[in-house]
Amino acid sequence: MEPVDGNAIGGLLIDVFGTEMTAASATCAACGTSRPVAELVVYQRAPGTVVRCRTCGSVLMVLVRRTHAVGVDLSGLAHLSQPGSALSERASS
Ligand SMILES: [Zn+2]
C-alpha cells in the first residue's frame, strides 16, 4: 500500500481534535524531529490509520474510526502543538 501524507487525514483529525491540525507541529518521541502533521507519513488501513515519523519511521499516532467515535493513540508523540492555540505558547523563547 502506498503511504499518503498528513493532508489525507485532515478531516479525521478535525473529528478528533475539533480543529484543523494539519499545520500543527508534531514532535517524534523517538528521534525528536518536529514537522507539520501535513508532512507525516500516513498509512490508511481499515479500520485504522497509522501515522509515522518521516525521519525515523516510528509510529506517532494510531487512529481507529468506530461508528460514533474515533479511538486515538498518541503515545509516539513527544509533543503536538497547534499554531496560534493556547497549547503551543512555549514555541520560541
Ligand atoms: Zn522520528
PDB file of the backbone (N, CA, C, O) and the ligand in Angstrom, with CONECT records:
HET     ZN  A 101       1
ATOM      1  N   MET A   1       0.839  -1.201   0.000  1.00  0.00           N
ATOM      2  CA  MET A   1       0.000   0.000   0.000  1.00  0.00           C
ATOM      3  C   MET A   1       0.870   1.246   0.000  1.00  0.00           C
ATOM      4  O   MET A   1       1.860   1.324   0.728  1.00  0.00           O
ATOM      5  N   GLU A   2       0.501   2.205  -0.808  1.00  0.00           N
ATOM      6  CA  GLU A   2       1.242   3.459  -0.874  1.00  0.00           C
ATOM      7  C   GLU A   2       0.881   4.358   0.304  1.00  0.00           C
ATOM      8  O   GLU A   2      -0.299   4.597   0.560  1.00  0.00           O
ATOM      9  N   PRO A   3       1.874   4.853   1.012  1.00  0.00           N
ATOM     10  CA  PRO A   3       1.560   5.826   2.060  1.00  0.00           C
ATOM     11  C   PRO A   3       1.150   7.158   1.443  1.00  0.00           C
ATOM     12  O   PRO A   3       1.548   7.497   0.328  1.00  0.00           O
ATOM     13  N   VAL A   4       0.352   7.896   2.187  1.00  0.00           N
ATOM     14  CA  VAL A   4      -0.023   9.243   1.774  1.00  0.00           C
ATOM     15  C   VAL A   4       0.559  10.219   2.804  1.00  0.00           C
ATOM     16  O   VAL A   4       1.317   9.806   3.681  1.00  0.00           O
ATOM     17  N   ASP A   5       0.218  11.488   2.707  1.00  0.00           N
ATOM     18  CA  ASP A   5       0.729  12.410   3.718  1.00  0.00           C
ATOM     19  C   ASP A   5      -0.393  12.869   4.652  1.00  0.00           C
ATOM     20  O   ASP A   5      -1.554  12.492   4.497  1.00  0.00           O
ATOM     21  N   GLY A   6      -0.006  13.694   5.624  1.00  0.00           N
ATOM     22  CA  GLY A   6      -0.940  14.069   6.676  1.00  0.00           C
ATOM     23  C   GLY A   6      -2.152  14.842   6.195  1.00  0.00           C
ATOM     24  O   GLY A   6      -3.169  14.902   6.886  1.00  0.00           O
ATOM     25  N   ASN A   7      -2.050  15.435   5.011  1.00  0.00           N
ATOM     26  CA  ASN A   7      -3.218  16.141   4.490  1.00  0.00           C
ATOM     27  C   ASN A   7      -4.400  15.201   4.276  1.00  0.00           C
ATOM     28  O   ASN A   7      -5.556  15.620   4.315  1.00  0.00           O
ATOM     29  N   ALA A   8      -4.094  13.920   4.048  1.00  0.00           N
ATOM     30  CA  ALA A   8      -5.149  12.947   3.766  1.00  0.00           C
ATOM     31  C   ALA A   8      -6.040  12.689   4.981  1.00  0.00           C
ATOM     32  O   ALA A   8      -7.175  12.234   4.838  1.00  0.00           O
ATOM     33  N   ILE A   9      -5.525  12.980   6.174  1.00  0.00           N
ATOM     34  CA  ILE A   9      -6.320  12.728   7.379  1.00  0.00           C
ATOM     35  C   ILE A   9      -6.763  14.027   8.033  1.00  0.00           C
ATOM     36  O   ILE A   9      -7.130  14.039   9.208  1.00  0.00           O
ATOM     37  N   GLY A  10      -6.731  15.119   7.281  1.00  0.00           N
ATOM     38  CA  GLY A  10      -7.161  16.409   7.823  1.00  0.00           C
ATOM     39  C   GLY A  10      -8.572  16.351   8.389  1.00  0.00           C
ATOM     40  O   GLY A  10      -8.835  16.861   9.479  1.00  0.00           O
ATOM     41  N   GLY A  11      -9.464  15.734   7.652  1.00  0.00           N
ATOM     42  CA  GLY A  11     -10.854  15.651   8.103  1.00  0.00           C
ATOM     43  C   GLY A  11     -11.006  14.780   9.342  1.00  0.00           C
ATOM     44  O   GLY A  11     -11.765  15.101  10.257  1.00  0.00           O
ATOM     45  N   LEU A  12     -10.269  13.673   9.355  1.00  0.00           N
ATOM     46  CA  LEU A  12     -10.308  12.780  10.513  1.00  0.00           C
ATOM     47  C   LEU A  12      -9.781  13.486  11.758  1.00  0.00           C
ATOM     48  O   LEU A  12     -10.326  13.326  12.850  1.00  0.00           O
ATOM     49  N   LEU A  13      -8.717  14.269  11.585  1.00  0.00           N
ATOM     50  CA  LEU A  13      -8.135  14.986  12.729  1.00  0.00           C
ATOM     51  C   LEU A  13      -9.076  16.080  13.243  1.00  0.00           C
ATOM     52  O   LEU A  13      -9.107  16.369  14.440  1.00  0.00           O
ATOM     53  N   ILE A  14      -9.829  16.677  12.343  1.00  0.00           N
ATOM     54  CA  ILE A  14     -10.836  17.651  12.790  1.00  0.00           C
ATOM     55  C   ILE A  14     -11.876  16.950  13.660  1.00  0.00           C
ATOM     56  O   ILE A  14     -12.330  17.498  14.665  1.00  0.00           O
ATOM     57  N   ASP A  15     -12.248  15.726  13.261  1.00  0.00           N
ATOM     58  CA  ASP A  15     -13.195  14.959  14.079  1.00  0.00           C
ATOM     59  C   ASP A  15     -12.628  14.686  15.471  1.00  0.00           C
ATOM     60  O   ASP A  15     -13.353  14.727  16.466  1.00  0.00           O
ATOM     61  N   VAL A  16     -11.329  14.407  15.530  1.00  0.00           N
ATOM     62  CA  VAL A  16     -10.697  14.029  16.795  1.00  0.00           C
ATOM     63  C   VAL A  16     -10.432  15.244  17.679  1.00  0.00           C
ATOM     64  O   VAL A  16     -10.785  15.254  18.858  1.00  0.00           O
ATOM     65  N   PHE A  17      -9.804  16.273  17.097  1.00  0.00           N
ATOM     66  CA  PHE A  17      -9.344  17.410  17.895  1.00  0.00           C
ATOM     67  C   PHE A  17     -10.294  18.596  17.851  1.00  0.00           C
ATOM     68  O   PHE A  17     -10.161  19.532  18.639  1.00  0.00           O
ATOM     69  N   GLY A  18     -11.242  18.561  16.939  1.00  0.00           N
ATOM     70  CA  GLY A  18     -12.193  19.647  16.849  1.00  0.00           C
ATOM     71  C   GLY A  18     -11.645  20.872  16.147  1.00  0.00           C
ATOM     72  O   GLY A  18     -12.268  21.933  16.169  1.00  0.00           O
ATOM     73  N   THR A  19     -10.490  20.735  15.526  1.00  0.00           N
ATOM     74  CA  THR A  19      -9.906  21.866  14.824  1.00  0.00           C
ATOM     75  C   THR A  19      -8.970  21.356  13.735  1.00  0.00           C
ATOM     76  O   THR A  19      -8.578  20.190  13.724  1.00  0.00           O
ATOM     77  N   GLU A  20      -8.633  22.234  12.848  1.00  0.00           N
ATOM     78  CA  GLU A  20      -7.694  21.903  11.777  1.00  0.00           C
ATOM     79  C   GLU A  20      -6.310  21.623  12.367  1.00  0.00           C
ATOM     80  O   GLU A  20      -5.757  22.466  13.074  1.00  0.00           O
ATOM     81  N   MET A  21      -5.749  20.446  12.081  1.00  0.00           N
ATOM     82  CA  MET A  21      -4.486  20.061  12.722  1.00  0.00           C
ATOM     83  C   MET A  21      -3.348  19.814  11.743  1.00  0.00           C
ATOM     84  O   MET A  21      -2.238  19.497  12.170  1.00  0.00           O
ATOM     85  N   THR A  22      -3.588  19.948  10.454  1.00  0.00           N
ATOM     86  CA  THR A  22      -2.503  19.591   9.522  1.00  0.00           C
ATOM     87  C   THR A  22      -1.313  20.545   9.622  1.00  0.00           C
ATOM     88  O   THR A  22      -0.195  20.180   9.259  1.00  0.00           O
ATOM     89  N   ALA A  23      -1.546  21.762  10.111  1.00  0.00           N
ATOM     90  CA  ALA A  23      -0.446  22.710  10.281  1.00  0.00           C
ATOM     91  C   ALA A  23       0.199  22.608  11.657  1.00  0.00           C
ATOM     92  O   ALA A  23       1.201  23.271  11.923  1.00  0.00           O
ATOM     93  N   ALA A  24      -0.364  21.790  12.522  1.00  0.00           N
ATOM     94  CA  ALA A  24       0.195  21.631  13.860  1.00  0.00           C
ATOM     95  C   ALA A  24       1.565  20.964  13.785  1.00  0.00           C
ATOM     96  O   ALA A  24       1.840  20.184  12.874  1.00  0.00           O
ATOM     97  N   SER A  25       2.415  21.279  14.750  1.00  0.00           N
ATOM     98  CA  SER A  25       3.756  20.725  14.788  1.00  0.00           C
ATOM     99  C   SER A  25       3.776  19.466  15.642  1.00  0.00           C
ATOM    100  O   SER A  25       3.439  19.499  16.826  1.00  0.00           O
ATOM    101  N   ALA A  26       4.176  18.353  15.029  1.00  0.00           N
ATOM    102  CA  ALA A  26       4.256  17.086  15.742  1.00  0.00           C
ATOM    103  C   ALA A  26       5.711  16.744  16.012  1.00  0.00           C
ATOM    104  O   ALA A  26       6.539  16.775  15.102  1.00  0.00           O
ATOM    105  N   THR A  27       6.025  16.419  17.256  1.00  0.00           N
ATOM    106  CA  THR A  27       7.397  16.068  17.626  1.00  0.00           C
ATOM    107  C   THR A  27       7.467  14.579  17.940  1.00  0.00           C
ATOM    108  O   THR A  27       6.740  14.073  18.794  1.00  0.00           O
ATOM    109  N   CYS A  28       8.356  13.891  17.234  1.00  0.00           N
ATOM    110  CA  CYS A  28       8.535  12.456  17.393  1.00  0.00           C
ATOM    111  C   CYS A  28       9.203  12.148  18.734  1.00  0.00           C
ATOM    112  O   CYS A  28      10.216  12.755  19.082  1.00  0.00           O
ATOM    113  N   ALA A  29       8.628  11.200  19.486  1.00  0.00           N
ATOM    114  CA  ALA A  29       9.215  10.841  20.772  1.00  0.00           C
ATOM    115  C   ALA A  29      10.490  10.019  20.599  1.00  0.00           C
ATOM    116  O   ALA A  29      11.313   9.951  21.511  1.00  0.00           O
ATOM    117  N   ALA A  30      10.653   9.404  19.451  1.00  0.00           N
ATOM    118  CA  ALA A  30      11.820   8.548  19.232  1.00  0.00           C
ATOM    119  C   ALA A  30      13.044   9.325  18.783  1.00  0.00           C
ATOM    120  O   ALA A  30      14.133   9.127  19.323  1.00  0.00           O
ATOM    121  N   CYS A  31      12.885  10.210  17.797  1.00  0.00           N
ATOM    122  CA  CYS A  31      14.059  10.899  17.249  1.00  0.00           C
ATOM    123  C   CYS A  31      14.044  12.405  17.518  1.00  0.00           C
ATOM    124  O   CYS A  31      15.042  13.084  17.278  1.00  0.00           O
ATOM    125  N   GLY A  32      12.936  12.926  18.008  1.00  0.00           N
ATOM    126  CA  GLY A  32      12.885  14.330  18.386  1.00  0.00           C
ATOM    127  C   GLY A  32      12.638  15.299  17.246  1.00  0.00           C
ATOM    128  O   GLY A  32      12.642  16.512  17.455  1.00  0.00           O
ATOM    129  N   THR A  33      12.426  14.791  16.056  1.00  0.00           N
ATOM    130  CA  THR A  33      12.179  15.666  14.917  1.00  0.00           C
ATOM    131  C   THR A  33      10.780  16.256  14.999  1.00  0.00           C
ATOM    132  O   THR A  33       9.815  15.555  15.301  1.00  0.00           O
ATOM    133  N   SER A  34      10.680  17.567  14.726  1.00  0.00           N
ATOM    134  CA  SER A  34       9.384  18.223  14.662  1.00  0.00           C
ATOM    135  C   SER A  34       9.074  18.584  13.221  1.00  0.00           C
ATOM    136  O   SER A  34       9.926  19.110  12.505  1.00  0.00           O
ATOM    137  N   ARG A  35       7.869  18.302  12.805  1.00  0.00           N
ATOM    138  CA  ARG A  35       7.445  18.718  11.475  1.00  0.00           C
ATOM    139  C   ARG A  35       5.923  18.839  11.468  1.00  0.00           C
ATOM    140  O   ARG A  35       5.251  18.279  12.334  1.00  0.00           O
ATOM    141  N   PRO A  36       5.381  19.567  10.497  1.00  0.00           N
ATOM    142  CA  PRO A  36       3.927  19.705  10.448  1.00  0.00           C
ATOM    143  C   PRO A  36       3.237  18.353  10.242  1.00  0.00           C
ATOM    144  O   PRO A  36       3.759  17.474   9.557  1.00  0.00           O
ATOM    145  N   VAL A  37       2.076  18.209  10.837  1.00  0.00           N
ATOM    146  CA  VAL A  37       1.297  16.984  10.676  1.00  0.00           C
ATOM    147  C   VAL A  37       1.088  16.671   9.190  1.00  0.00           C
ATOM    148  O   VAL A  37       1.067  15.507   8.790  1.00  0.00           O
ATOM    149  N   ALA A  38       0.933  17.722   8.378  1.00  0.00           N
ATOM    150  CA  ALA A  38       0.708  17.524   6.943  1.00  0.00           C
ATOM    151  C   ALA A  38       1.842  16.779   6.253  1.00  0.00           C
ATOM    152  O   ALA A  38       1.646  16.203   5.183  1.00  0.00           O
ATOM    153  N   GLU A  39       3.039  16.787   6.866  1.00  0.00           N
ATOM    154  CA  GLU A  39       4.201  16.157   6.238  1.00  0.00           C
ATOM    155  C   GLU A  39       4.509  14.770   6.793  1.00  0.00           C
ATOM    156  O   GLU A  39       5.477  14.136   6.375  1.00  0.00           O
ATOM    157  N   LEU A  40       3.702  14.302   7.718  1.00  0.00           N
ATOM    158  CA  LEU A  40       3.932  12.969   8.265  1.00  0.00           C
ATOM    159  C   LEU A  40       3.525  11.904   7.248  1.00  0.00           C
ATOM    160  O   LEU A  40       2.822  12.188   6.278  1.00  0.00           O
ATOM    161  N   VAL A  41       3.976  10.687   7.486  1.00  0.00           N
ATOM    162  CA  VAL A  41       3.671   9.582   6.584  1.00  0.00           C
ATOM    163  C   VAL A  41       2.452   8.837   7.131  1.00  0.00           C
ATOM    164  O   VAL A  41       2.443   8.408   8.285  1.00  0.00           O
ATOM    165  N   VAL A  42       1.439   8.690   6.303  1.00  0.00           N
ATOM    166  CA  VAL A  42       0.172   8.119   6.744  1.00  0.00           C
ATOM    167  C   VAL A  42      -0.126   6.841   5.965  1.00  0.00           C
ATOM    168  O   VAL A  42      -0.094   6.817   4.735  1.00  0.00           O
ATOM    169  N   TYR A  43      -0.418   5.781   6.719  1.00  0.00           N
ATOM    170  CA  TYR A  43      -0.857   4.524   6.124  1.00  0.00           C
ATOM    171  C   TYR A  43      -2.305   4.311   6.510  1.00  0.00           C
ATOM    172  O   TYR A  43      -2.635   4.192   7.690  1.00  0.00           O
ATOM    173  N   GLN A  44      -3.155   4.264   5.523  1.00  0.00           N
ATOM    174  CA  GLN A  44      -4.585   4.103   5.796  1.00  0.00           C
ATOM    175  C   GLN A  44      -4.972   2.653   5.558  1.00  0.00           C
ATOM    176  O   GLN A  44      -5.036   2.176   4.425  1.00  0.00           O
ATOM    177  N   ARG A  45      -5.225   1.972   6.660  1.00  0.00           N
ATOM    178  CA  ARG A  45      -5.621   0.565   6.588  1.00  0.00           C
ATOM    179  C   ARG A  45      -6.865   0.389   7.427  1.00  0.00           C
ATOM    180  O   ARG A  45      -6.829   0.585   8.642  1.00  0.00           O
ATOM    181  N   ALA A  46      -7.956   0.024   6.801  1.00  0.00           N
ATOM    182  CA  ALA A  46      -9.191  -0.154   7.540  1.00  0.00           C
ATOM    183  C   ALA A  46      -8.992  -1.175   8.647  1.00  0.00           C
ATOM    184  O   ALA A  46      -8.334  -2.189   8.418  1.00  0.00           O
ATOM    185  N   PRO A  47      -9.538  -0.948   9.849  1.00  0.00           N
ATOM    186  CA  PRO A  47     -10.278   0.246  10.230  1.00  0.00           C
ATOM    187  C   PRO A  47      -9.388   1.332  10.822  1.00  0.00           C
ATOM    188  O   PRO A  47      -9.894   2.337  11.322  1.00  0.00           O
ATOM    189  N   GLY A  48      -8.090   1.151  10.776  1.00  0.00           N
ATOM    190  CA  GLY A  48      -7.221   2.104  11.463  1.00  0.00           C
ATOM    191  C   GLY A  48      -6.338   2.890  10.522  1.00  0.00           C
ATOM    192  O   GLY A  48      -6.106   2.490   9.381  1.00  0.00           O
ATOM    193  N   THR A  49      -5.849   4.013  11.013  1.00  0.00           N
ATOM    194  CA  THR A  49      -4.904   4.839  10.284  1.00  0.00           C
ATOM    195  C   THR A  49      -3.641   4.951  11.130  1.00  0.00           C
ATOM    196  O   THR A  49      -3.701   5.307  12.307  1.00  0.00           O
ATOM    197  N   VAL A  50      -2.496   4.643  10.522  1.00  0.00           N
ATOM    198  CA  VAL A  50      -1.231   4.712  11.236  1.00  0.00           C
ATOM    199  C   VAL A  50      -0.426   5.883  10.685  1.00  0.00           C
ATOM    200  O   VAL A  50      -0.239   6.005   9.474  1.00  0.00           O
ATOM    201  N   VAL A  51       0.048   6.745  11.587  1.00  0.00           N
ATOM    202  CA  VAL A  51       0.825   7.920  11.198  1.00  0.00           C
ATOM    203  C   VAL A  51       2.251   7.725  11.696  1.00  0.00           C
ATOM    204  O   VAL A  51       2.485   7.519  12.887  1.00  0.00           O
ATOM    205  N   ARG A  52       3.196   7.793  10.768  1.00  0.00           N
ATOM    206  CA  ARG A  52       4.600   7.543  11.123  1.00  0.00           C
ATOM    207  C   ARG A  52       5.476   8.774  10.906  1.00  0.00           C
ATOM    208  O   ARG A  52       5.171   9.651  10.098  1.00  0.00           O
ATOM    209  N   CYS A  53       6.571   8.804  11.655  1.00  0.00           N
ATOM    210  CA  CYS A  53       7.582   9.845  11.512  1.00  0.00           C
ATOM    211  C   CYS A  53       8.266   9.691  10.155  1.00  0.00           C
ATOM    212  O   CYS A  53       8.645   8.582   9.776  1.00  0.00           O
ATOM    213  N   ARG A  54       8.426  10.791   9.422  1.00  0.00           N
ATOM    214  CA  ARG A  54       9.080  10.724   8.125  1.00  0.00           C
ATOM    215  C   ARG A  54      10.593  10.545   8.274  1.00  0.00           C
ATOM    216  O   ARG A  54      11.263  10.107   7.338  1.00  0.00           O
ATOM    217  N   THR A  55      11.118  10.877   9.424  1.00  0.00           N
ATOM    218  CA  THR A  55      12.557  10.789   9.641  1.00  0.00           C
ATOM    219  C   THR A  55      12.990   9.388  10.069  1.00  0.00           C
ATOM    220  O   THR A  55      13.909   8.818   9.480  1.00  0.00           O
ATOM    221  N   CYS A  56      12.339   8.832  11.087  1.00  0.00           N
ATOM    222  CA  CYS A  56      12.808   7.556  11.635  1.00  0.00           C
ATOM    223  C   CYS A  56      11.810   6.414  11.460  1.00  0.00           C
ATOM    224  O   CYS A  56      12.150   5.257  11.708  1.00  0.00           O
ATOM    225  N   GLY A  57      10.594   6.721  11.040  1.00  0.00           N
ATOM    226  CA  GLY A  57       9.624   5.664  10.786  1.00  0.00           C
ATOM    227  C   GLY A  57       8.851   5.195  12.000  1.00  0.00           C
ATOM    228  O   GLY A  57       8.034   4.282  11.890  1.00  0.00           O
ATOM    229  N   SER A  58       9.088   5.799  13.162  1.00  0.00           N
ATOM    230  CA  SER A  58       8.344   5.402  14.352  1.00  0.00           C
ATOM    231  C   SER A  58       6.863   5.746  14.210  1.00  0.00           C
ATOM    232  O   SER A  58       6.497   6.713  13.542  1.00  0.00           O
ATOM    233  N   VAL A  59       6.021   4.939  14.851  1.00  0.00           N
ATOM    234  CA  VAL A  59       4.596   5.220  14.849  1.00  0.00           C
ATOM    235  C   VAL A  59       4.318   6.373  15.814  1.00  0.00           C
ATOM    236  O   VAL A  59       4.631   6.288  17.001  1.00  0.00           O
ATOM    237  N   LEU A  60       3.730   7.444  15.297  1.00  0.00           N
ATOM    238  CA  LEU A  60       3.419   8.610  16.122  1.00  0.00           C
ATOM    239  C   LEU A  60       1.978   8.588  16.606  1.00  0.00           C
ATOM    240  O   LEU A  60       1.695   8.907  17.761  1.00  0.00           O
ATOM    241  N   MET A  61       1.080   8.212  15.722  1.00  0.00           N
ATOM    242  CA  MET A  61      -0.341   8.223  16.044  1.00  0.00           C
ATOM    243  C   MET A  61      -1.023   7.026  15.406  1.00  0.00           C
ATOM    244  O   MET A  61      -0.685   6.619  14.295  1.00  0.00           O
ATOM    245  N   VAL A  62      -1.983   6.471  16.120  1.00  0.00           N
ATOM    246  CA  VAL A  62      -2.860   5.459  15.553  1.00  0.00           C
ATOM    247  C   VAL A  62      -4.286   5.927  15.783  1.00  0.00           C
ATOM    248  O   VAL A  62      -4.676   6.206  16.916  1.00  0.00           O
ATOM    249  N   LEU A  63      -5.057   6.012  14.721  1.00  0.00           N
ATOM    250  CA  LEU A  63      -6.442   6.465  14.828  1.00  0.00           C
ATOM    251  C   LEU A  63      -7.351   5.372  14.279  1.00  0.00           C
ATOM    252  O   LEU A  63      -7.154   4.887  13.165  1.00  0.00           O
ATOM    253  N   VAL A  64      -8.329   4.997  15.057  1.00  0.00           N
ATOM    254  CA  VAL A  64      -9.255   3.952  14.650  1.00  0.00           C
ATOM    255  C   VAL A  64     -10.670   4.515  14.676  1.00  0.00           C
ATOM    256  O   VAL A  64     -11.186   4.881  15.732  1.00  0.00           O
ATOM    257  N   ARG A  65     -11.281   4.580  13.517  1.00  0.00           N
ATOM    258  CA  ARG A  65     -12.625   5.134  13.440  1.00  0.00           C
ATOM    259  C   ARG A  65     -13.647   4.062  13.783  1.00  0.00           C
ATOM    260  O   ARG A  65     -13.672   2.987  13.184  1.00  0.00           O
ATOM    261  N   ARG A  66     -14.487   4.376  14.756  1.00  0.00           N
ATOM    262  CA  ARG A  66     -15.570   3.477  15.106  1.00  0.00           C
ATOM    263  C   ARG A  66     -16.871   4.147  14.695  1.00  0.00           C
ATOM    264  O   ARG A  66     -16.855   5.229  14.108  1.00  0.00           O
ATOM    265  N   THR A  67     -17.976   3.523  14.992  1.00  0.00           N
ATOM    266  CA  THR A  67     -19.245   4.027  14.487  1.00  0.00           C
ATOM    267  C   THR A  67     -19.511   5.459  14.925  1.00  0.00           C
ATOM    268  O   THR A  67     -19.876   6.306  14.110  1.00  0.00           O
ATOM    269  N   HIS A  68     -19.330   5.728  16.206  1.00  0.00           N
ATOM    270  CA  HIS A  68     -19.671   7.059  16.702  1.00  0.00           C
ATOM    271  C   HIS A  68     -18.488   7.784  17.335  1.00  0.00           C
ATOM    272  O   HIS A  68     -18.660   8.818  17.981  1.00  0.00           O
ATOM    273  N   ALA A  69     -17.301   7.244  17.151  1.00  0.00           N
ATOM    274  CA  ALA A  69     -16.151   7.873  17.786  1.00  0.00           C
ATOM    275  C   ALA A  69     -14.884   7.464  17.042  1.00  0.00           C
ATOM    276  O   ALA A  69     -14.898   6.565  16.201  1.00  0.00           O
ATOM    277  N   VAL A  70     -13.798   8.143  17.369  1.00  0.00           N
ATOM    278  CA  VAL A  70     -12.501   7.783  16.818  1.00  0.00           C
ATOM    279  C   VAL A  70     -11.571   7.489  17.990  1.00  0.00           C
ATOM    280  O   VAL A  70     -11.371   8.334  18.863  1.00  0.00           O
ATOM    281  N   GLY A  71     -11.006   6.285  18.002  1.00  0.00           N
ATOM    282  CA  GLY A  71     -10.037   5.945  19.036  1.00  0.00           C
ATOM    283  C   GLY A  71      -8.664   6.453  18.618  1.00  0.00           C
ATOM    284  O   GLY A  71      -8.266   6.303  17.463  1.00  0.00           O
ATOM    285  N   VAL A  72      -7.945   7.050  19.555  1.00  0.00           N
ATOM    286  CA  VAL A  72      -6.675   7.684  19.227  1.00  0.00           C
ATOM    287  C   VAL A  72      -5.580   7.236  20.194  1.00  0.00           C
ATOM    288  O   VAL A  72      -5.769   7.250  21.410  1.00  0.00           O
ATOM    289  N   ASP A  73      -4.441   6.839  19.643  1.00  0.00           N
ATOM    290  CA  ASP A  73      -3.268   6.548  20.450  1.00  0.00           C
ATOM    291  C   ASP A  73      -2.163   7.507  20.007  1.00  0.00           C
ATOM    292  O   ASP A  73      -1.667   7.414  18.884  1.00  0.00           O
ATOM    293  N   LEU A  74      -1.785   8.419  20.884  1.00  0.00           N
ATOM    294  CA  LEU A  74      -0.776   9.420  20.546  1.00  0.00           C
ATOM    295  C   LEU A  74       0.544   9.152  21.265  1.00  0.00           C
ATOM    296  O   LEU A  74       1.360  10.062  21.412  1.00  0.00           O
ATOM    297  N   SER A  75       0.762   7.922  21.711  1.00  0.00           N
ATOM    298  CA  SER A  75       1.893   7.645  22.582  1.00  0.00           C
ATOM    299  C   SER A  75       3.251   7.822  21.904  1.00  0.00           C
ATOM    300  O   SER A  75       4.270   7.927  22.587  1.00  0.00           O
ATOM    301  N   GLY A  76       3.277   7.856  20.563  1.00  0.00           N
ATOM    302  CA  GLY A  76       4.553   8.039  19.877  1.00  0.00           C
ATOM    303  C   GLY A  76       4.969   9.489  19.735  1.00  0.00           C
ATOM    304  O   GLY A  76       6.057   9.791  19.245  1.00  0.00           O
ATOM    305  N   LEU A  77       4.098  10.381  20.166  1.00  0.00           N
ATOM    306  CA  LEU A  77       4.383  11.805  20.057  1.00  0.00           C
ATOM    307  C   LEU A  77       4.984  12.340  21.344  1.00  0.00           C
ATOM    308  O   LEU A  77       4.475  12.074  22.432  1.00  0.00           O
ATOM    309  N   ALA A  78       6.076  13.100  21.218  1.00  0.00           N
ATOM    310  CA  ALA A  78       6.615  13.796  22.385  1.00  0.00           C
ATOM    311  C   ALA A  78       5.803  15.056  22.633  1.00  0.00           C
ATOM    312  O   ALA A  78       5.613  15.474  23.775  1.00  0.00           O
ATOM    313  N   HIS A  79       5.325  15.659  21.539  1.00  0.00           N
ATOM    314  CA  HIS A  79       4.675  16.954  21.645  1.00  0.00           C
ATOM    315  C   HIS A  79       3.831  17.183  20.401  1.00  0.00           C
ATOM    316  O   HIS A  79       4.207  16.788  19.298  1.00  0.00           O
ATOM    317  N   LEU A  80       2.702  17.818  20.591  1.00  0.00           N
ATOM    318  CA  LEU A  80       1.867  18.186  19.458  1.00  0.00           C
ATOM    319  C   LEU A  80       1.348  19.591  19.728  1.00  0.00           C
ATOM    320  O   LEU A  80       0.601  19.810  20.681  1.00  0.00           O
ATOM    321  N   SER A  81       1.744  20.537  18.891  1.00  0.00           N
ATOM    322  CA  SER A  81       1.348  21.907  19.164  1.00  0.00           C
ATOM    323  C   SER A  81       0.664  22.527  17.960  1.00  0.00           C
ATOM    324  O   SER A  81       1.104  22.380  16.819  1.00  0.00           O
ATOM    325  N   GLN A  82      -0.401  23.208  18.241  1.00  0.00           N
ATOM    326  CA  GLN A  82      -1.201  23.838  17.202  1.00  0.00           C
ATOM    327  C   GLN A  82      -0.845  25.314  17.139  1.00  0.00           C
ATOM    328  O   GLN A  82      -1.024  26.023  18.130  1.00  0.00           O
ATOM    329  N   PRO A  83      -0.348  25.800  16.011  1.00  0.00           N
ATOM    330  CA  PRO A  83      -0.008  27.220  15.908  1.00  0.00           C
ATOM    331  C   PRO A  83      -1.198  28.106  16.255  1.00  0.00           C
ATOM    332  O   PRO A  83      -2.318  27.872  15.801  1.00  0.00           O
ATOM    333  N   GLY A  84      -0.940  29.108  17.054  1.00  0.00           N
ATOM    334  CA  GLY A  84      -1.998  30.059  17.371  1.00  0.00           C
ATOM    335  C   GLY A  84      -2.924  29.621  18.484  1.00  0.00           C
ATOM    336  O   GLY A  84      -3.802  30.382  18.889  1.00  0.00           O
ATOM    337  N   SER A  85      -2.749  28.416  18.985  1.00  0.00           N
ATOM    338  CA  SER A  85      -3.608  27.976  20.070  1.00  0.00           C
ATOM    339  C   SER A  85      -2.882  28.127  21.408  1.00  0.00           C
ATOM    340  O   SER A  85      -1.663  28.297  21.447  1.00  0.00           O
ATOM    341  N   ALA A  86      -3.627  28.063  22.477  1.00  0.00           N
ATOM    342  CA  ALA A  86      -3.030  28.194  23.800  1.00  0.00           C
ATOM    343  C   ALA A  86      -2.090  27.033  24.103  1.00  0.00           C
ATOM    344  O   ALA A  86      -1.232  27.129  24.981  1.00  0.00           O
ATOM    345  N   LEU A  87      -2.257  25.945  23.376  1.00  0.00           N
ATOM    346  CA  LEU A  87      -1.437  24.761  23.619  1.00  0.00           C
ATOM    347  C   LEU A  87       0.006  24.953  23.187  1.00  0.00           C
ATOM    348  O   LEU A  87       0.881  24.214  23.637  1.00  0.00           O
ATOM    349  N   SER A  88       0.278  25.924  22.328  1.00  0.00           N
ATOM    350  CA  SER A  88       1.596  25.992  21.707  1.00  0.00           C
ATOM    351  C   SER A  88       2.402  27.204  22.118  1.00  0.00           C
ATOM    352  O   SER A  88       3.376  27.560  21.455  1.00  0.00           O
ATOM    353  N   GLU A  89       2.007  27.834  23.197  1.00  0.00           N
ATOM    354  CA  GLU A  89       2.659  29.093  23.541  1.00  0.00           C
ATOM    355  C   GLU A  89       4.004  28.971  24.217  1.00  0.00           C
ATOM    356  O   GLU A  89       4.430  29.898  24.906  1.00  0.00           O
ATOM    357  N   ARG A  90       4.690  27.847  24.038  1.00  0.00           N
ATOM    358  CA  ARG A  90       6.058  27.754  24.520  1.00  0.00           C
ATOM    359  C   ARG A  90       7.021  27.650  23.340  1.00  0.00           C
ATOM    360  O   ARG A  90       8.161  27.211  23.493  1.00  0.00           O
ATOM    361  N   ALA A  91       6.558  28.053  22.181  1.00  0.00           N
ATOM    362  CA  ALA A  91       7.285  27.856  20.930  1.00  0.00           C
ATOM    363  C   ALA A  91       8.697  28.453  20.944  1.00  0.00           C
ATOM    364  O   ALA A  91       9.669  27.713  21.101  1.00  0.00           O
ATOM    365  N   SER A  92       8.828  29.755  20.786  1.00  0.00           N
ATOM    366  CA  SER A  92      10.148  30.343  20.650  1.00  0.00           C
ATOM    367  C   SER A  92      10.460  31.237  21.840  1.00  0.00           C
ATOM    368  O   SER A  92       9.749  32.208  22.100  1.00  0.00           O
ATOM    369  N   SER A  93      11.509  30.911  22.549  1.00  0.00           N
ATOM    370  CA  SER A  93      11.888  31.744  23.672  1.00  0.00           C
ATOM    371  C   SER A  93      13.398  31.852  23.739  1.00  0.00           C
ATOM    372  O   SER A  93      13.931  32.519  24.626  1.00  0.00           O
TER     373      SER A  93
HETATM  374 ZN    ZN A 101      11.143  10.098  14.458  1.00  0.00          ZN2+
END
